[in-house]
Amino acid sequence: MMKEHINFNTVAKEHKKLYKSGKTWMAATLMTVGLAGGAMLAGTTTANADEVTPVQSAGTIQASQQATDPELANAQSDAQKQQSTIDSTNAQLKDQQNQLSEAQGQQSSAQQELDQAKQAQQVATQNDPAVKQAQADVNQAQQQVDNQQQVVNDAQTAVNNDSQNIQSATSAVSQASQAVDQARQTATDAINQAAAQQANEAQNKIDQLESQGKAQASQNLDNQINNVSGQVTDAQNNVNNTNSKISDLQGQVKDLQDQEKNTQTDPNIKTVPNGVIDTSKSLLENASRNNLWQSNDLTKDNGNIIPQNIYVSPDNNKGADDPNANVGPNSSLSTYDPYFETPQFAINSNTGATDEQKQEVAIMLMNEINHAREERGLKPFTMSEQKYQQAQVRASQQSANGLEHNENDIISAFGRDQYECLAYIPTNGANNVLSMLYNASSTLSNMLNADASSDWGHRENFLEDTGDLNYDAAFGFHLTDDGQYYVLTFDYDGPARNNTPNMMDRIANYAAMGPITGDTKAVDNSAKINDLNNQISNLQSTLASQQSHLRDLNTQLQNLQAQKANVQFDLNQLSSDQQTEYNNAKDTLNTVNDWKQGQLSNLDSNSNVQDALNKLSSAKNNLESAKQTQSEDEAKLQQAKDGLSSLNEVLATKKSALDNAEQTANASANQAVKDAQKKLDTINDKISDLQNAIEATKTTISNAQAQLDKDNQKIADIKNGQKPAKPDTGKNEGNKGTTTPTDPSKDDNKGSETTNPTNPVKPDDGKKDDNQGTTPVNPSKPSDGNKDNVTPSDPSKDDSKNSETTNPTNPAKPDDGKKDDSQGTTPVEPSKPSDGNKGNVTPTNPNKGDNKGSETTNPTTPSNPTTPAQPDTGNASISGQAGHKPATSDNGSEVSDNNATKPTIVLPTTDKENDSAVSGAQGQYTTMTREQYKAQQAKLPQTGNSDSKAVIALGVLAGMFGFGLVTKGKKEF
């Protein structure tokens, strides 16, 4: 809830408006001033405080120190603007509340006038003879209508009962009809079940025999298809082999022709140790044609870096280290760069090696295995193109990726089970063919020489003794999804079973082409080219014959497959006994269908169906009887309704006569009611507008206060945590049980109890900001004649709408936190200041509406202002929150004993009373010790108690005079 910052002068003016009704406000003012003045003059001016607590009213701005930087000055300037907005808007709010109070008083008067007009309207019609007679006629007609209505109700009840009977009869018909349907369905199901059982047995026999006939025909076709398929495969292999031979010969012709054309140095020729390489050709071709292989004797270093053999440990010491591991050239030397920097040899790191590159690595890796086998007297492996392609399929399977020897996957890839080895080749550093070969050779070496964990099973597969046969084997490669490895597969099962070329022959074929040179000399290969062309011509003739034969076989195969796809049943496909069974089943199937149709056509002759039909007929008869009864009762109901309609017309005529008589009797009274209602509506509209305006004003104040709080926090932060001065807290054992009263302007005093009353501050000369401290007024004793008046609500409350204004009463005891300010509270008799510290508490600021739960006490006489001490500038904020914290006694111990705390007094300062840096600030207060306070009191005029009785008497007389005027004034609302 937004805080309001209102000084006592403003509150006094507001109370004056609340008391005002007609001209009685003057009397109320005289009475209040008289009583308050007497009480104030009779009060004591003695201060028992050891120190004075600094207090600031909420919403004021403390200019307690000179702004020394632009940021602080800007914050203080904005705070001043927000404070100005709050002050001006508060004044606007008070004016709106005054207007609302006056409008509410007019509302009560207008409501009374309306009530009186309505009462006069009622009296005018009570004793008129014409009205009485018309009323008697209406009553008689109404009685007749009521009697006839009962007749209608009884007839309607009968019709309703008929409807229920018809509904029950209809339901019975529906149930009977369903029973008929159910009986028919049950009979049908029984017939169908009996027929279906025989039909299914006959149909199963027929299907069985037809299936056997088709299966026999299909088997015959399968045998023919398999025979022709084998011939097609052989013919296709012959065509492929011939094409491959022609392609190889054509490649040789082209190479020979290219040699003849190359009469200058080829730019693709790069020099390497022991020769050159052609960067436009594969690594395998360069190694084969220019003999760039490492020495087959692993103990020797010939300067080449392409391996053609691999170390295999002795069988009697399989785990022995390779004694030739350090033999060989240093491939990192720049002379070997062409092997690693040639684009032809490069491998894409994202997609992996191409199929051509995989073929090269597979051939060179198999070449290493074969040389190792030959050293042991074993036959080398072949690697047919078909076997190689099957190995690539195997490497791509999920089981191979998991290094799992899955027999089903192996068979699906190769057509039969295989001897197999599986491993991973790391891709790290394998960005060219030679590096990939190195990584693969390392993996192969592990399977040969470090395979104890697999019981040397991999080693045995690679070194399998095949006798005099050359087994067909192949390596497969597949890049894993994460790109970290290649899956390596090695499979074989026996000699080659196809006629596809042996890929291992490429090494010899390349070598036969002769070395690659960079010399500039003319070459004549015409004789070789003619010989090759003759071979090509012969092979092309052979190829044409093979292709023709292949086409014939494919046509024959397609015809057989078409026949198998559309095999039809023929009775002749069965034996004689099977044919007899088939015919009997057909006859049974036809007989069952005829019997079924006959039973279904006479379904109602079934005994259960007939019983259900009889019950349905009886239910339909009952339904017709119920409908006849309903028709008769509906006719009676209509007759009764016609009579009721006629009587209602008579009643309407009588009521019209009564209305005319009443209008004649109170014509003038009706107009008075309308005028009074119109007046009340006008006032209500005005009140509504004022309430809306008040809410808008509150919103403006709330927004300005929020910005003011932000400025306050900013100023506090800029002042860098300055602390308030520590007040002198001397102990006084006579004041046990008292605590330092809290600032009555604080919002957080809710529910807290304060102690001994202190002397309120003396107001300034009125020339300063209205938000400064104000002089509390001693409330007068309520008059016994105003017992019906309610206690005035706190004028600083914004939510005191629609509350009645009354004469001033004793201060009301704060409620328990409920915010219904429109209800009066029981006034509490204030205690006398001379009673001592009897548990009274410091009176709360009458301007504050949020001091709930705190007890009020008797106000005391304000003291004169004294010269202020240096104001607190520690944590003082623009919003009025004083920077006071619990003080520490002179001996350094914290004052935690509530019984030893002394009451304090608040003294305002003015510009004339000090020459400090805060002389221009408004709303500032000072603290002083007991000695300073006594010295100050010695300089101020003292007000004794000797004339207090006379002053009190004068106040009472003024109050009595005011009450006299009140009793003669207008009625208050």
C-alpha positions, 0 to 999 in steps of 0.5 A: 500500500502506498504511504501518504505524507500528510502533516497535521495542518492538512489533517485538521483541515480535512477533519473540519470538512468532515465535521461540516454539515450545513453551518455547524462546522464553525461550532465543531471547530470552536469546540475542538480548538478549545478542548485541545488548547486546554489539554495542551496547556495543562500538559507537562513540558518536562522531558525525561529523555537521555537523548533525542531520536532523529525522526523524518516524516515519510516522503521528505527529502534529506539534503543532509550533505552537499552534493559533491558529484553530478550523479548525486546531484541528479538523483537528489534533483529527481527526488525533489521532483518526485516529492513535489509531485507527491505533495501536489497530488496529495493536495488534489486527493484531499480536495477530491475526498472533500467533494466525495464527503459532501456528495455522500452527505447529499446522497443520504438526504436524497435517499431519505426523500425517496423513501418518504415519497414511496411511503406517501405513494403506498398510503395514497392507495391503501384506503381508496374504495375503488381500489379496494373493490378492484382488488376484491374482484382480482382476488376472486378471479385469481381464486377461480384461476387457481382452481382451474389450474388444479384441474389442468394439473390433474389432467396433465398428470394423467397424460404424463402417466399415459406417456410413461405407460406408452414408453413402457409398452414401446420398450416391451415391443422393442425388447420383443422385437429384439428377442425375435431377431435374436431367435432368428440369429441363433437359428441362423448361426446354428445352420451356418455352423453346421453347414460351415463345418462340412463345407470347411472339411470339403474345401480343405480337402480340395485345397490340399489336393490342388496345392499338391498338384501345383507343388508338383508342377512348380517343383518340375519348373524349379528343376528346369530353372536351376539348370538353365540358371547355371547355364546363364551364370556360366555364359555370363562369366564367359562374357565377363571374362572375354570383356575383361580380356578385351579391356585389358588388351585395349588398355595395353594397346592404348599404353603402347600408343601413348608411349609412341606419342610421348616424345617429351618429358611427362610433367606427371613424372616425379623422381623418387629413390631408385626411380620415378613415379607417374602421378597420373597413375595408381600407386600399384601400377607405379610400384609394379612397373618400376619395381619400387617394392621393398626387398622381399628379403626383410633383412635388407634395405633397398631404399624403397618404401612400398612393402611386398612381404610381411614378417611371420614369427616362427611357429615355435616362438609365435610371440617373438619380436620382428628382428627387422623392425628397424630395417628400411629407409626413413619414409619421412625424408623429403625424397619420398614426398611424392608418395604422400603428396600426389593427389592420385594417391590421396584419400578423402577424409570424409568419405574414405577410400574409393573402390579403386583405392580399396582394390589397390590396398587389397592387392598389395596386402594380399601380395604381402600374405602370399610372399609370407606363404611362399617362404613357408612353401604354401600356395599363394591365394588368388583374389577373383573380382567376384570374391573381392566384391562379395568381401565388400558386401560382408565388410558393410554388414552390421555383424562385421562392424561388431567383429561378429562371425555371423554365419547367416550374414556370411552366407548371404554375402558369399553364398556359403560359409567361409573361413574368416578374420575380422579386425579394425584398421585405424584411419588416423594418418591414413590420408593416402593409399600408402599410409592406409597400406601401412595401417592395414599391414600393422593390423595384419601383423598383429593377427599373425604375431600377437594372436594368443588371445584368439588362440592363434586362429587368425594366424592359422587362417592366413597360413592355411595349408591348401596343398596344391590348390590356390584358394580364392580369398579376398580382403574387404574394407568398410569405413565405420559411421564415426570415421575412426576405423575401417572394418577389415574382413578376410574370407576364403573357402576353397579354390575359385568357383568362377571365371572372373579375373584374378586381381593378383595378376595385375601386378604381373600385367603392370610389370609386363608393360615395362617401366615408366620413364621420363626420357624424351625418345621415340618409341615404336610399338607397332608390332606389339599393337598389331599383335594385341589388335589381332587378339582383340579381334578374335576375342570380340568374335568369341564374345559375340557368340557368347553373348548370343548364347547368353541371350538365348539362355536368358529367354529360356529362363524368363519363360520358365520363371513366368510359367512358375509364377502362374502355375495353374491346377490341373486334375491330371497333376493328381493320381487316380486316387487323389482325383477320386477324393477331389471329386467327392469333396466337390460334391459334398461342398455343393450338397451342403450349400443347397441344404443351408439355403433350404433351412434359411428360407424356412427360418420362422418355422423354428420353435424358438423363433415362433415363440418370440413372434407370439410375444411380440404380437402381444406387446404390440396390442398392449401398446395400441391400448395405451395409445388409445387411453392417452388420446382420451386423456389429452382431449380432457387436458385440452378442455381444461386448458381452454377453461383456464385460458378463459379465466386468465382473460377475466383475471387480466381484465380485473388486474387492468381495472385495479391498475387504473384505480391505483393510477387514479388514486396516486397520480401525484405520489408517483411523480414525487417518487420519480423526481426523488429517484432522479435526484438520487441517481444524479448524486450516485453518478457524481459519487462514482465519478469522484471515486474513479478520480480518487483511484487515478490520483492514488495511482499517480502518487504510488508511481511517484513514490516508487520512483522516489524510493529508487532515488533514495536508494541511489543516494544511499548507495552514493553516500557509500554506507555512512552510518548515523551518529550513536546516541548517548544511552545512559542507563536509568533504573527508574525507567525499566520496562520501557523501550525507545519509541519507534518513529510514528511516521514509519510504516513498519510499526504495525503490531509493535508496542511502544512505551512512555509517551514523549513530548510531540514536536513543536510545529514550525512557523508554517512557512515551510513544507507541509510535510514537516512535523505538526502539533497534535490536537488534544481531542475533546470528549464526545458529547452524549447527544451524539451517540449515534454518530460514528467515530471519524476515520483517519483522514489520511486513508484513501479507502475511507469512501462512503464513511459518514462524517461526525463530530470529533471524538476521543481518539479511536483505538486502532483495530486489529488490522482490518481495513474497513475504515468506515466502521467506528471504533470504541474511543479509548480514554487517554491516560494522564501524563502524571501517571508515570510509566504505567505501560503507556505507549508513545502515541502514533502519528495521527496522519498515519493510517497503518499504525495498526495494533499500537495503543494510543496514549495521552498526548503531551505538550510540545516543546520549543525547538532547540538548536539542532545537532549535526543531522544523521547523514549515514543511511537517511533516504529521500523516502523518509526512512531515517538512517537510525540503527540500534545504538551502542553505549559508551562502554561499547556494549550493545543496548539489548536490555529493553528494561534499560532503554530510555524514552526519547524526544524528537525536536525539529530544526529551522534555518535560524537555529543552526549554521550547519550544512543542513540549515536549508533542509526541511523536516530535519530533527536532532538528538541531544543529551539530557544536559543539552536538553536541560540547557535548552529548556532553560533558554525557552519560555516555560509553561507551568501548570498553575493556570492549567485549571483555568485554561481547561475550564475555558476549553470546556466552556468553548466546547459547551458553546459548540455543542449548543450550536450543534443541537440547533443546526441541521441534521448531519449525514 
